[in-house]
Amino acid sequence: MKTVLILSFSNLGRDPRVYRQIKALSEHYRVITAGYGEPGLDSVDFIPITRIKKDLPSIVSALRLLFGRYEAWYWSQGHVVDGFKKLSHIRADLILANNIDALPLALELAKGTKVILDAHEYAPRQVEEALLWKIFFQEYQLYLCKTYIPRADGMTTVCQGIADTYQRDTGIKPILINNAPNYEDILPRLPQGNRKVIHLVHHGATSPSRKIENMIKMMDYLDERFELNLILLEGTSGYVKQLRRLAARKPNIHFWPPMPMQSISKYLSQYDIGVYLLEPVNFNFLHSLPNKFFEFIQARLAVAIGPSPEMARIVKNHDLGVVAEDFSPRSLAQCLLGLDHKKIEYYKSQSHKVAHLMSAEQNKKVLLGLVQHLVGE
């Protein structure tokens, strides 16, 4: 049996995209994983990498970045040093590197082994709204992309807009593998009890740049039929507390504890409409096509979003819900006000129709086909 090494500087058990890679490939190969946290799967080996990564560089590192000594900066990072030390003895038939920061290490470890890059986002514009990030890291990330992506044997990414940009900058055309979760064999849940209430839900990680407060402000423009349920993972320190304070006087907003990644779609199915209003403060937010969007579909929910082009294309093509004219809370509220339970039930049925298409089952075939091609099967 051939061996695949999956490398990601993340907690593998909490990274849905990486977790799906591990599950899919472990059905056909011996899989060795390396990252900050284990995936929690008995069928794969795990090598822990110590997380020694800071958001802001030291003075020496800052000078390296400012003066373009990008190789010196990359290979001096603690997690890269630790990863090389712990993985240099591994002999794999293929290495799957997640995100550009894992690719140079993967290529160094490869020694002729095939390497795939899976780019979860467009790295050179990842946090472009943050001035310090732009000063220190933007050109560095662009350097990594232009230098190392052409050396990879294959590349995948999450959506068309990001794929087109990588191709423009590197000459490499990525294969599309979206963030769809596993298929859930469930039916749309019809309203029960009080049909007057329309249950909105949003879930996921939190950071101030996502401006989740806009969905809380949206409730000011909705009538008493609507309630908003927030299922949030604690991210930036104190941000969830700020959101709770903002919603404190709004009885139609509820906060719930996060759910395990593998059960989130079934849990969401008790609600009516999945909501995501993501202001495009950077390139990746503009082209966002996140896990939660597809989890709404697997939960058989209606979908309500801002005009994010990647999500909006799917919503409109399959008639899954409503798309606001702009990213303001009032605009999305106006779309929601036009809905009744009959229309919501229709949108839920549309999600049910495309649940197979919008599932990881399709992506497994693409990923497995790429790996089989590269390892000569």
GICOR-V351976 format. One record per backbone hydrogen bond with DSSP energy under -0.5 kcal/mol. NH is the residue of the N-H (numbers start at 0). CO is the residue of the C=O. If there is no record, write none. Layout:
nh=NH co=CO
nh=NH co=CO
//
This chain:
nh=3 co=29
nh=4 co=93
nh=5 co=3
nh=5 co=31
nh=6 co=4
nh=6 co=95
nh=7 co=33
nh=8 co=97
nh=9 co=7
nh=11 co=9
nh=11 co=36
nh=12 co=37
nh=13 co=10
nh=14 co=10
nh=15 co=13
nh=18 co=14
nh=19 co=15
nh=20 co=16
nh=21 co=17
nh=22 co=18
nh=23 co=19
nh=24 co=20
nh=25 co=21
nh=26 co=22
nh=26 co=23
nh=27 co=24
nh=28 co=24
nh=29 co=1
nh=30 co=28
nh=31 co=3
nh=32 co=44
nh=33 co=5
nh=34 co=46
nh=35 co=9
nh=36 co=9
nh=43 co=40
nh=44 co=30
nh=46 co=32
nh=47 co=45
nh=48 co=34
nh=51 co=49
nh=61 co=57
nh=62 co=58
nh=63 co=59
nh=64 co=60
nh=65 co=61
nh=66 co=62
nh=67 co=64
nh=68 co=63
nh=69 co=67
nh=72 co=68
nh=73 co=69
nh=74 co=70
nh=75 co=71
nh=75 co=72
nh=76 co=72
nh=76 co=73
nh=77 co=51
nh=78 co=51
nh=80 co=76
nh=81 co=77
nh=82 co=78
nh=83 co=79
nh=84 co=80
nh=85 co=81
nh=86 co=82
nh=87 co=83
nh=89 co=86
nh=91 co=89
nh=92 co=2
nh=93 co=2
nh=94 co=113
nh=95 co=4
nh=96 co=94
nh=96 co=115
nh=97 co=6
nh=98 co=96
nh=98 co=117
nh=101 co=98
nh=102 co=98
nh=102 co=99
nh=103 co=99
nh=105 co=101
nh=106 co=102
nh=107 co=103
nh=108 co=104
nh=109 co=105
nh=110 co=106
nh=112 co=109
nh=113 co=92
nh=115 co=94
nh=116 co=153
nh=117 co=96
nh=117 co=115
nh=118 co=116
nh=118 co=155
nh=119 co=117
nh=122 co=120
nh=124 co=121
nh=125 co=122
nh=127 co=124
nh=129 co=126
nh=130 co=128
nh=133 co=129
nh=134 co=130
nh=135 co=131
nh=136 co=132
nh=137 co=132
nh=137 co=133
nh=138 co=133
nh=140 co=136
nh=141 co=137
nh=142 co=138
nh=143 co=139
nh=144 co=140
nh=145 co=141
nh=146 co=142
nh=147 co=143
nh=148 co=143
nh=148 co=144
nh=150 co=147
nh=151 co=147
nh=151 co=148
nh=152 co=114
nh=153 co=114
nh=155 co=116
nh=156 co=174
nh=157 co=118
nh=162 co=158
nh=163 co=159
nh=164 co=160
nh=165 co=161
nh=166 co=162
nh=167 co=163
nh=168 co=164
nh=169 co=165
nh=170 co=166
nh=171 co=165
nh=173 co=171
nh=174 co=154
nh=176 co=156
nh=176 co=174
nh=184 co=182
nh=185 co=183
nh=189 co=187
nh=194 co=192
nh=196 co=193
nh=197 co=224
nh=198 co=196
nh=199 co=197
nh=199 co=226
nh=200 co=272
nh=201 co=228
nh=203 co=230
nh=205 co=232
nh=209 co=206
nh=210 co=207
nh=213 co=210
nh=214 co=211
nh=215 co=211
nh=216 co=212
nh=217 co=213
nh=218 co=214
nh=218 co=215
nh=219 co=216
nh=220 co=217
nh=221 co=218
nh=225 co=222
nh=226 co=197
nh=227 co=251
nh=228 co=199
nh=229 co=227
nh=229 co=253
nh=230 co=201
nh=230 co=228
nh=231 co=229
nh=231 co=255
nh=232 co=203
nh=235 co=205
nh=238 co=235
nh=239 co=235
nh=241 co=237
nh=242 co=238
nh=243 co=239
nh=244 co=240
nh=245 co=241
nh=246 co=242
nh=247 co=243
nh=247 co=244
nh=249 co=246
nh=250 co=248
nh=252 co=249
nh=253 co=227
nh=255 co=229
nh=262 co=259
nh=263 co=259
nh=263 co=260
nh=266 co=262
nh=267 co=263
nh=268 co=264
nh=269 co=266
nh=270 co=267
nh=271 co=198
nh=272 co=198
nh=273 co=301
nh=274 co=200
nh=274 co=272
nh=275 co=303
nh=277 co=275
nh=278 co=276
nh=280 co=278
nh=283 co=124
nh=285 co=281
nh=286 co=282
nh=287 co=284
nh=293 co=289
nh=294 co=290
nh=295 co=291
nh=296 co=292
nh=297 co=293
nh=298 co=294
nh=299 co=296
nh=300 co=295
nh=301 co=271
nh=302 co=319
nh=303 co=273
nh=304 co=321
nh=305 co=275
nh=307 co=305
nh=308 co=306
nh=309 co=285
nh=310 co=287
nh=311 co=307
nh=312 co=308
nh=313 co=309
nh=314 co=310
nh=315 co=311
nh=316 co=312
nh=317 co=313
nh=318 co=314
nh=319 co=314
nh=321 co=302
nh=323 co=304
nh=331 co=327
nh=332 co=328
nh=333 co=329
nh=334 co=330
nh=335 co=331
nh=336 co=332
nh=337 co=333
nh=337 co=334
nh=338 co=335
nh=343 co=339
nh=344 co=340
nh=345 co=341
nh=346 co=342
nh=347 co=343
nh=348 co=344
nh=349 co=345
nh=350 co=346
nh=351 co=347
nh=352 co=348
nh=353 co=349
nh=354 co=350
nh=354 co=351
nh=357 co=353
nh=358 co=355
nh=358 co=356
nh=359 co=180
nh=361 co=358
nh=362 co=358
nh=363 co=359
nh=364 co=360
nh=365 co=361
nh=366 co=362
nh=367 co=363
nh=368 co=364
nh=369 co=365
nh=370 co=366
nh=371 co=367
nh=372 co=368
nh=373 co=369
nh=374 co=370
nh=375 co=371
nh=375 co=372
nh=376 co=371
//
